Amino acid sequence: MKTPEQLPKDLVEEILCRVPATSLRRLRSTCKAWNCLFKDDRRFASKHFDKSAKQLIPLSLRNDYRIFPISFNLHGNSPSLELKSELIDPHSKNSVAQFEISRVLHCDGLLLCSSHVDESRVLVWNPLTGETRWIRTGNFRKEGRSFDLGYSQDDNKSWIKSYKMLSYYRGTKYFEIYDFDSDSWRILDDIIAPGGSIGYSELSVSLKGNTYWLARGVTETPRIISLLKFDFSTEKSVPVPLPYQSRRFEATSLSVVREDKLSVLLQRDKSSKTEIWVTDKIDDTTKVVSWSKVLALDLSPHLQIWNDASFLLGEEKKVVMCCDKLIDENKVKDMVYIVGKDNVVTEVEFGVDEMDGCRAIIFNYVPSLVQIERAGGNRKRGN
């Protein structure tokens, strides 16, 4: 019988590309060649992410700045959720001050973590491999800075992804971009069309290396809400049509479905009618976008969904899991509302009672072998 080292390399890669990422981590000790393949081969990491079955793990950033996996049980008549053990703390192996994570963005298995307390740096973290990279953001004149993560790809070598980070202030047109390979910042001009502003929304999502925002016009009356995509390859933003326009949305939010579709939550003007739409097609080549309505909910008056309330869509079960805050007797509670097409709402409290914590969110995380490149192409574990 052949050992792993004696098998043809192409055959080995083709087989391993279909093994879930969490299982590959356990196979590192099988042989030296496999360990090197999983740890150091950018081409294999990209190929594996594209070909392997996506393991969607719901995560929650609670208002005590900690990230927990969530297990949803959507079977039967009483949906429920359970908080699992906290993710490995990215600070546990580093001698750094406590970093209060208040915002998380997922891209390709990487988590971009920022803090409203310490805006001088951000953390990029792969929870599966344990790799981290701290990025200094510089000293700036005011608070309220946001960051998004994406990548551009080589036209001839699609497995080469150049990761970048976009920085901006809500309500302004001051944008900067950070390049992971060169370890440098530069200013971007004219990425938002005249009369537009991304100051409408605090929530953005990453899909296939691009960032999506809900934006608002600042010159027309009434101000129209629109969807924008920031393309990290061209470093420009382009409009994406929403399913429909409204003079005013009571609530809007974005989410990603199975890492290949975009979903939007829209609540019509002064109405409890809440709709969940999903893209049928979102094509970078033809610029075609089409939407299908998956859920139309008539929520009771006591359940208000606010702008940027994060949500996950269970497309097969026709269920939406929405995370929001409940203010009760001067206490803030993190709540998850599970709602199906029957309009029955299951309320689950899962947070802590603190007025000054971060805004709790839920999102899907996909474990991956994606490597965090450092300047000059070198990687480093930890800080």
C-alpha positions as CSV (number, residue, x, y, z in Angstrom):
1,M,0.0,0.0,0.0
2,K,1.3,3.4,-0.9
3,T,2.0,6.0,1.7
4,P,0.5,9.6,1.3
5,E,3.9,10.8,0.1
6,Q,3.9,8.2,-2.7
7,L,0.6,9.2,-4.2
8,P,0.6,11.4,-7.3
9,K,0.5,15.1,-6.2
10,D,-2.4,16.0,-8.6
11,L,-4.5,13.2,-7.3
12,V,-3.8,14.0,-3.7
13,E,-4.8,17.7,-4.2
14,E,-7.9,16.8,-6.1
15,I,-9.1,14.6,-3.2
16,L,-8.0,16.9,-0.4
17,C,-9.8,19.9,-2.2
18,R,-13.1,18.2,-1.3
19,V,-12.3,17.6,2.3
20,P,-13.9,20.1,4.7
21,A,-11.4,22.7,6.1
22,T,-11.9,21.6,9.7
23,S,-11.0,18.0,8.8
24,L,-7.8,19.1,7.0
25,R,-6.5,20.6,10.1
26,R,-6.7,17.2,11.8
27,L,-4.8,15.7,8.8
28,R,-1.7,17.9,9.2
29,S,0.2,15.2,11.1
30,T,-0.4,12.6,8.4
31,C,2.8,13.5,6.6
32,K,5.2,16.3,6.1
33,A,4.1,17.0,2.5
34,W,0.5,17.4,3.5
35,N,1.4,19.7,6.4
36,C,3.3,22.0,4.0
37,L,0.5,21.9,1.5
38,F,-2.1,23.0,4.1
39,K,0.1,25.6,5.8
40,D,2.2,27.2,3.0
41,D,0.6,26.7,-0.4
42,R,-1.6,29.8,-1.4
43,R,-2.7,28.1,-4.6
44,F,-4.0,25.1,-2.8
45,A,-5.7,27.2,-0.1
46,S,-7.6,29.2,-2.8
47,K,-8.4,26.0,-4.8
48,H,-9.7,24.3,-1.7
49,F,-11.9,27.3,-0.8
50,D,-13.5,27.3,-4.2
51,K,-14.1,23.5,-4.5
52,S,-14.8,22.2,-1.0
53,A,-18.2,22.1,0.5
54,K,-18.8,25.3,2.5
55,Q,-19.0,24.7,6.2
56,L,-21.3,27.5,7.4
57,I,-20.8,28.2,11.1
58,P,-23.1,31.0,12.6
59,L,-21.2,33.3,14.9
60,S,-22.3,36.0,17.2
61,L,-20.4,39.0,18.3
62,R,-22.1,39.8,21.6
63,N,-22.2,43.2,23.4
64,D,-19.5,42.1,25.8
65,Y,-17.0,42.0,22.8
66,R,-16.7,38.2,22.6
67,I,-17.4,36.0,19.6
68,F,-19.3,32.7,20.1
69,P,-20.5,30.0,17.7
70,I,-24.2,29.6,17.6
71,S,-26.1,26.4,17.0
72,F,-29.6,26.9,15.6
73,N,-32.3,24.1,15.8
74,L,-34.9,24.9,13.2
75,H,-36.7,21.6,13.4
76,G,-40.1,21.1,14.9
77,N,-42.5,23.7,16.2
78,S,-40.1,25.3,18.7
79,P,-37.0,26.7,17.1
80,S,-34.1,27.3,19.5
81,L,-30.5,28.3,19.6
82,E,-27.5,27.4,21.8
83,L,-24.3,29.3,22.4
84,K,-21.3,27.1,22.0
85,S,-17.8,27.5,23.5
86,E,-16.2,30.8,22.8
87,L,-13.8,30.9,19.8
88,I,-10.2,30.7,20.6
89,D,-9.2,34.1,21.9
90,P,-6.9,35.8,19.3
91,H,-5.1,37.5,22.2
92,S,-4.4,34.3,24.2
93,K,-0.9,33.8,22.6
94,N,-0.1,37.5,22.3
95,S,1.2,39.9,24.9
96,V,-1.0,42.8,23.8
97,A,-3.5,44.9,25.6
98,Q,-7.2,43.9,25.6
99,F,-8.8,44.7,22.3
100,E,-12.5,45.2,22.6
101,I,-13.9,43.9,19.3
102,S,-17.0,45.9,18.4
103,R,-17.3,45.1,14.7
104,V,-16.6,42.0,12.7
105,L,-16.6,41.4,8.9
106,H,-16.1,38.0,7.4
107,C,-14.3,37.4,4.1
108,D,-12.9,34.1,2.8
109,G,-12.6,32.6,6.2
110,L,-10.8,35.7,7.6
111,L,-12.3,37.9,10.3
112,L,-11.6,41.6,10.2
113,C,-12.0,42.9,13.8
114,S,-12.1,46.5,14.7
115,S,-12.8,48.4,17.9
116,H,-14.6,51.7,18.6
117,V,-12.3,52.1,21.7
118,D,-9.0,51.7,19.9
119,E,-9.2,52.8,16.3
120,S,-5.4,53.0,15.9
121,R,-5.2,49.3,14.8
122,V,-7.4,46.5,13.4
123,L,-7.0,42.7,13.7
124,V,-7.2,40.2,10.8
125,W,-7.7,36.7,12.1
126,N,-8.1,33.2,10.7
127,P,-9.7,31.3,13.6
128,L,-9.1,27.9,11.9
129,T,-5.3,28.3,11.5
130,G,-4.8,30.7,14.4
131,E,-2.9,33.2,12.2
132,T,-3.3,36.9,13.1
133,R,-2.1,40.2,11.7
134,W,-2.3,43.5,13.4
135,I,-2.5,46.5,11.1
136,R,-1.8,50.0,12.3
137,T,-4.3,52.5,11.0
138,G,-2.6,55.7,11.9
139,N,-3.7,58.7,14.0
140,F,-6.8,60.4,12.7
141,R,-8.8,63.4,13.7
142,K,-12.1,61.9,14.7
143,E,-14.0,58.8,15.7
144,G,-16.5,56.7,13.7
145,R,-14.1,55.0,11.3
146,S,-15.2,51.9,9.5
147,F,-13.2,49.1,7.7
148,D,-14.0,46.6,5.1
149,L,-12.0,43.6,3.7
150,G,-11.8,42.3,0.2
151,Y,-9.5,41.2,-2.5
152,S,-8.5,41.5,-6.2
153,Q,-7.5,38.6,-8.3
154,D,-4.9,38.0,-11.0
155,D,-6.6,37.6,-14.4
156,N,-4.3,34.8,-15.4
157,K,-3.8,33.1,-12.0
158,S,-7.2,33.2,-10.3
159,W,-5.8,31.5,-7.2
160,I,-3.7,34.6,-6.5
161,K,-5.7,36.9,-4.3
162,S,-4.4,40.2,-3.2
163,Y,-6.1,41.2,0.0
164,K,-7.0,44.8,0.7
165,M,-8.7,46.8,3.4
166,L,-10.9,49.9,2.8
167,S,-11.2,52.6,5.4
168,Y,-13.7,55.4,5.5
169,Y,-15.8,57.7,7.8
170,R,-19.5,57.6,7.6
171,G,-21.1,60.6,5.9
172,T,-17.8,61.7,4.2
173,K,-16.0,60.9,1.0
174,Y,-12.6,60.4,2.6
175,F,-11.5,56.9,1.7
176,E,-8.2,55.1,2.1
177,I,-7.1,51.6,1.0
178,Y,-4.5,49.3,2.6
179,D,-2.6,46.7,0.6
180,F,-1.6,43.6,2.5
181,D,1.4,42.8,0.2
182,S,3.0,46.3,0.3
183,D,2.0,47.1,3.9
184,S,1.0,50.6,2.8
185,W,-2.0,53.0,2.8
186,R,-3.0,55.3,0.0
187,I,-5.9,57.7,-0.5
188,L,-8.7,56.9,-3.0
189,D,-10.6,59.6,-4.8
190,D,-14.1,59.6,-6.4
191,I,-15.2,56.2,-5.5
192,I,-18.8,57.4,-4.6
193,A,-20.9,59.1,-7.3
194,P,-21.7,62.8,-6.8
195,G,-24.7,63.3,-4.5
196,G,-24.2,59.9,-2.7
197,S,-23.2,58.9,0.8
198,I,-22.6,55.6,2.6
199,G,-23.4,57.3,5.9
200,Y,-26.8,55.6,5.9
201,S,-25.7,52.3,7.1
202,E,-23.2,50.9,9.6
203,L,-23.5,47.4,8.2
204,S,-21.6,46.1,5.2
205,V,-21.0,42.5,3.9
206,S,-18.3,40.9,1.8
207,L,-19.2,38.6,-1.1
208,K,-16.7,37.1,-3.5
209,G,-14.1,39.6,-2.5
210,N,-16.4,42.7,-2.9
211,T,-18.0,44.9,-0.3
212,Y,-21.7,45.8,-0.4
213,W,-23.2,48.8,1.4
214,L,-26.6,50.4,1.7
215,A,-26.2,54.0,0.6
216,R,-28.3,57.1,0.7
217,G,-28.5,60.1,-1.7
218,V,-27.8,63.4,-0.1
219,T,-28.9,65.8,-2.8
220,E,-32.3,64.6,-4.1
221,T,-35.6,64.9,-2.2
222,P,-36.7,62.5,-0.9
223,R,-33.4,60.8,-0.3
224,I,-33.3,57.5,-2.1
225,I,-31.8,54.4,-0.5
226,S,-29.6,52.4,-2.9
227,L,-27.2,49.5,-2.8
228,L,-23.5,49.9,-3.7
229,K,-20.8,47.4,-4.5
230,F,-17.2,48.3,-3.9
231,D,-15.0,46.4,-6.4
232,F,-11.5,45.8,-4.9
233,S,-10.1,45.0,-8.3
234,T,-11.1,48.3,-9.9
235,E,-11.2,50.2,-6.6
236,K,-14.5,51.8,-7.7
237,S,-18.1,51.6,-6.5
238,V,-20.9,50.6,-8.8
239,P,-24.7,50.8,-8.1
240,V,-26.6,47.5,-7.7
241,P,-30.4,47.8,-8.1
242,L,-32.5,46.9,-5.1
243,P,-35.7,44.8,-5.7
244,Y,-37.7,48.0,-5.5
245,Q,-37.4,51.6,-4.5
246,S,-39.3,53.3,-1.7
247,R,-39.4,56.9,-0.5
248,R,-38.4,55.6,2.9
249,F,-37.6,52.2,4.3
250,E,-38.4,51.7,8.0
251,A,-35.7,49.1,8.2
252,T,-32.9,47.7,5.9
253,S,-30.2,45.2,6.3
254,L,-27.8,43.0,4.3
255,S,-26.7,39.4,4.6
256,V,-24.9,36.7,2.6
257,V,-26.4,33.3,1.8
258,R,-24.1,30.3,1.4
259,E,-21.3,32.6,0.3
260,D,-22.7,32.9,-3.2
261,K,-25.8,35.1,-2.9
262,L,-26.7,38.4,-1.5
263,S,-29.8,38.9,0.7
264,V,-31.5,42.1,1.7
265,L,-34.1,42.8,4.4
266,L,-36.6,45.6,3.5
267,Q,-39.4,46.9,5.6
268,R,-41.8,49.2,3.8
269,D,-42.9,52.7,4.8
270,K,-44.6,52.8,8.1
271,S,-45.6,49.2,7.8
272,S,-44.9,45.9,9.7
273,K,-44.5,44.2,6.3
274,T,-41.0,42.9,6.2
275,E,-39.6,41.2,3.1
276,I,-36.5,39.1,2.6
277,W,-35.1,39.1,-1.0
278,V,-32.2,37.0,-2.4
279,T,-30.2,37.5,-5.6
280,D,-30.9,34.8,-8.3
281,K,-27.9,36.1,-10.2
282,I,-25.2,38.6,-9.5
283,D,-22.7,38.5,-12.3
284,D,-19.5,40.6,-12.4
285,T,-19.2,40.0,-16.1
286,T,-22.6,40.9,-17.5
287,K,-23.6,43.3,-14.6
288,V,-26.9,41.4,-14.3
289,V,-28.6,41.3,-11.0
290,S,-32.0,39.7,-10.3
291,W,-33.9,39.1,-7.1
292,S,-36.5,36.7,-5.7
293,K,-38.7,37.3,-2.7
294,V,-38.2,34.5,-0.2
295,L,-40.2,35.7,2.8
296,A,-42.9,38.2,3.4
297,L,-43.6,38.6,7.1
298,D,-46.3,40.5,9.0
299,L,-44.6,41.2,12.3
300,S,-46.5,42.2,15.4
301,P,-46.3,45.9,16.4
302,H,-44.1,45.1,19.5
303,L,-41.4,43.6,17.4
304,Q,-39.5,46.4,15.7
305,I,-36.5,45.6,13.4
306,W,-34.1,48.5,13.2
307,N,-31.8,49.5,10.5
308,D,-28.6,47.3,10.4
309,A,-30.2,44.6,12.5
310,S,-28.1,41.7,11.4
311,F,-29.8,38.5,10.1
312,L,-29.3,35.1,8.7
313,L,-31.6,33.4,6.2
314,G,-32.4,29.7,6.4
315,E,-33.3,29.5,2.7
316,E,-34.5,25.9,2.7
317,K,-36.6,26.2,5.9
318,K,-37.9,29.7,4.9
319,V,-36.8,31.0,8.3
320,V,-35.0,34.3,9.2
321,M,-32.9,34.7,12.3
322,C,-32.6,38.4,13.2
323,C,-30.4,39.8,15.9
324,D,-31.3,43.1,17.7
325,K,-31.4,44.8,21.0
326,L,-34.2,44.9,23.5
327,I,-34.2,47.8,26.0
328,D,-36.1,46.7,29.1
329,E,-36.0,48.8,32.3
330,N,-32.8,50.6,31.3
331,K,-31.1,47.4,30.5
332,V,-30.0,46.3,27.0
333,K,-30.5,42.7,26.1
334,D,-29.2,40.9,23.0
335,M,-32.1,39.1,21.4
336,V,-32.4,36.7,18.5
337,Y,-35.8,36.6,16.8
338,I,-36.5,33.5,14.8
339,V,-39.4,34.0,12.3
340,G,-40.8,31.7,9.6
341,K,-43.4,32.1,6.9
342,D,-46.1,31.3,9.4
343,N,-45.2,34.6,11.2
344,V,-44.7,32.9,14.5
345,V,-41.9,34.7,16.4
346,T,-39.6,32.8,18.7
347,E,-37.6,35.2,21.0
348,V,-34.3,34.1,22.5
349,E,-32.2,36.2,24.9
350,F,-28.5,35.4,24.6
351,G,-26.6,38.5,25.6
352,V,-25.6,40.4,28.7
353,D,-27.3,43.4,30.3
354,E,-25.0,46.4,29.6
355,M,-25.8,49.8,28.3
356,D,-22.4,50.6,26.9
357,G,-21.5,47.4,25.1
358,C,-21.1,47.0,21.3
359,R,-24.1,46.2,19.1
360,A,-24.6,42.4,18.9
361,I,-24.5,40.8,15.4
362,I,-24.8,37.4,13.9
363,F,-23.1,36.3,10.7
364,N,-21.9,33.1,8.9
365,Y,-18.3,32.1,9.1
366,V,-16.7,29.7,6.7
367,P,-13.5,28.0,8.0
368,S,-10.7,28.1,5.4
369,L,-7.0,27.6,5.0
370,V,-6.6,31.2,3.6
371,Q,-3.3,32.5,4.6
372,I,-2.7,36.1,6.0
373,E,0.1,37.5,3.9
374,R,2.5,39.9,5.4
375,A,4.5,42.6,3.7
376,G,6.9,41.0,1.2
377,G,4.9,37.8,1.1
378,N,6.1,36.6,4.5
379,R,3.6,35.2,7.0
380,K,3.8,35.1,10.8
381,R,1.8,33.4,13.4
382,G,0.6,35.5,16.2
383,N,1.6,39.1,16.7
